[in-house]
Amino acid sequence: MKNPFESGHIKNYVLLYASVVVIMVLFFIASTIFREDVKIEKKDFTQDAKVSKKEVVEPKEEQNESFGSKIKLLEKAY
């Protein structure tokens, strides 16, 4: 194998490295220019956060029975 410093091929390696760096810089500049800042609007909730447990609607028993028939639980937990 020939020494790249003596045969003049080192110029090709430097040009390759420089071209990769230039492409990376161009992509960085393009991503900063074309970046769109998305503004997120704050959501206001009209209901009170303090809801008593009595006001929470409990699921109907009919739904629990149909749900239980589809899934069978294991007798022993591993």
Sequence and secondary structure as in RCSB ss.txt:
>XXXX:A:sequence
MKNPFESGHIKNYVLLYASVVVIMVLFFIASTIFREDVKIEKKDFTQDAKVSKKEVVEPKEEQNESFGSKIKLLE
KAY
>XXXX:A:secstr
   HHHHTTHHHHHHHHHHHHHHHHHHHHHHHHS            S S   TTTS    HHHHHHHHHH    S
S  
